[in-house]
Amino acid sequence: MAKGHRAQIKRERNANKDTRPSAKLSYARIPTQKACFVLDAIRGKDVETALGILAYNPRYASSVIEKLLKSAIANAENNNGMKAENLYVEECYANKGPTMKRVQPRAQGRAYRIEKRMSHITIVLNER
């Protein structure tokens, strides 16, 4: 149990908060593995290069991640006052989300389970 007054505990918790600009998309209808293929391509790149990679990547996940990256850039400019030219993708990862379970009928009265996986995608930017 933490010591001190409730306001002091909240102040200490907020002091340790991460101030890097980020954007998170929860419950994206993309499996984590497929999202990671695209995220690995942009990790560590500057923002202009990352947007170029995403624009010409044929995967479906790239269009979703491109929109998320633009949101993170807007967060950096409006909330943190950073310049878009100096930004780069410091972290990007996809965590496993819930799975929708569906049933498809198969031969001889059997039921075949289809799992439609979701993911939570996060992009964190920083200035060079």
C-alpha positions as CSV (number, residue, x, y, z in Angstrom):
1,M,0.0,0.0,0.0
2,A,1.3,3.4,-0.9
3,K,2.0,6.0,1.8
4,G,0.8,9.5,1.9
5,H,-2.3,11.5,1.1
6,R,-4.5,10.6,-1.9
7,A,-3.6,13.8,-3.7
8,Q,0.1,13.2,-3.2
9,I,-0.2,9.7,-4.6
10,K,-2.0,11.0,-7.7
11,R,0.7,13.7,-8.2
12,E,3.4,11.1,-8.1
13,R,1.6,8.8,-10.5
14,N,1.0,11.6,-13.0
15,A,4.7,12.7,-12.7
16,N,5.8,9.4,-14.1
17,K,3.5,9.5,-17.1
18,D,4.8,9.0,-20.6
19,T,4.8,12.3,-22.5
20,R,5.7,10.9,-25.9
21,P,2.9,11.4,-28.5
22,S,1.1,8.2,-29.3
23,A,-2.1,6.8,-30.8
24,K,-3.9,3.6,-30.0
25,L,-6.5,1.6,-32.0
26,S,-8.4,-0.9,-30.0
27,Y,-10.4,-3.8,-31.4
28,A,-8.9,-3.6,-34.9
29,R,-10.3,-6.4,-37.1
30,I,-6.8,-7.6,-38.0
31,P,-5.0,-10.6,-36.5
32,T,-1.9,-9.5,-34.5
33,Q,0.5,-11.5,-36.7
34,K,-0.7,-9.7,-39.9
35,A,-0.5,-6.3,-38.3
36,C,3.1,-7.0,-37.1
37,F,4.3,-7.6,-40.7
38,V,3.4,-4.0,-41.5
39,L,4.5,-2.6,-38.1
40,D,8.0,-4.2,-38.5
41,A,8.4,-2.3,-41.8
42,I,7.9,1.1,-40.2
43,R,9.6,0.7,-36.8
44,G,12.4,3.2,-36.3
45,K,11.8,5.1,-39.6
46,D,11.0,8.8,-39.8
47,V,7.4,9.7,-40.3
48,E,7.6,10.7,-44.0
49,T,9.3,7.4,-44.9
50,A,6.8,5.4,-42.8
51,L,3.9,7.1,-44.6
52,G,5.5,6.3,-47.9
53,I,5.9,2.7,-47.0
54,L,2.3,2.4,-45.8
55,A,0.9,4.1,-48.9
56,Y,2.5,1.5,-51.2
57,N,2.1,-1.6,-49.1
58,P,-0.5,-3.9,-50.5
59,R,-1.7,-5.4,-47.2
60,Y,-5.0,-4.4,-45.7
61,A,-3.4,-3.6,-42.3
62,S,-1.3,-0.9,-43.9
63,S,-4.3,1.3,-44.6
64,V,-5.5,1.0,-41.0
65,I,-2.0,1.7,-39.6
66,E,-1.5,4.6,-42.0
67,K,-4.6,6.3,-40.5
68,L,-3.4,5.6,-37.0
69,L,0.1,7.0,-37.8
70,K,-1.5,10.2,-39.1
71,S,-3.5,10.5,-35.9
72,A,-0.3,10.1,-33.8
73,I,1.4,12.8,-35.9
74,A,-1.6,15.2,-35.3
75,N,-1.4,14.4,-31.6
76,A,2.3,15.3,-31.6
77,E,1.7,18.6,-33.4
78,N,-1.4,19.7,-31.5
79,N,-0.9,18.4,-28.0
80,N,2.9,18.4,-27.7
81,G,3.9,21.2,-30.1
82,M,6.3,19.1,-32.0
83,K,7.3,19.5,-35.7
84,A,6.3,16.7,-38.1
85,E,9.7,16.8,-39.9
86,N,11.6,15.8,-36.7
87,L,9.3,12.9,-35.7
88,Y,10.1,9.2,-36.0
89,V,8.3,6.0,-35.1
90,E,10.0,5.0,-31.8
91,E,7.7,2.1,-30.8
92,C,4.9,0.3,-32.6
93,Y,3.3,-2.9,-31.6
94,A,0.1,-5.0,-31.8
95,N,-1.3,-6.7,-28.8
96,K,-3.8,-9.6,-28.9
97,G,-7.4,-8.5,-28.6
98,P,-10.6,-10.6,-28.2
99,T,-11.5,-13.3,-30.6
100,M,-14.9,-13.6,-32.3
101,K,-16.0,-17.2,-32.6
102,R,-18.1,-18.2,-35.5
103,V,-19.4,-21.6,-36.6
104,Q,-19.4,-22.9,-40.2
105,P,-21.3,-26.1,-41.0
106,R,-19.3,-28.9,-42.5
107,A,-20.0,-32.4,-43.9
108,Q,-22.0,-35.0,-42.0
109,G,-23.5,-32.5,-39.6
110,R,-20.3,-31.3,-38.0
111,A,-19.6,-27.7,-37.0
112,Y,-16.3,-26.1,-37.9
113,R,-15.2,-23.2,-35.7
114,I,-13.9,-20.0,-37.3
115,E,-11.9,-17.6,-35.1
116,K,-11.9,-14.0,-36.2
117,R,-9.0,-12.4,-34.3
118,M,-8.7,-8.8,-33.3
119,S,-5.7,-6.7,-32.1
120,H,-4.9,-3.5,-30.2
121,I,-2.4,-1.5,-32.2
122,T,-0.2,1.2,-30.6
123,I,2.2,3.7,-32.3
124,V,4.5,5.9,-30.2
125,L,6.5,8.7,-31.8
126,N,9.4,10.8,-30.6
127,E,11.5,13.7,-31.8
128,R,15.1,13.3,-33.2
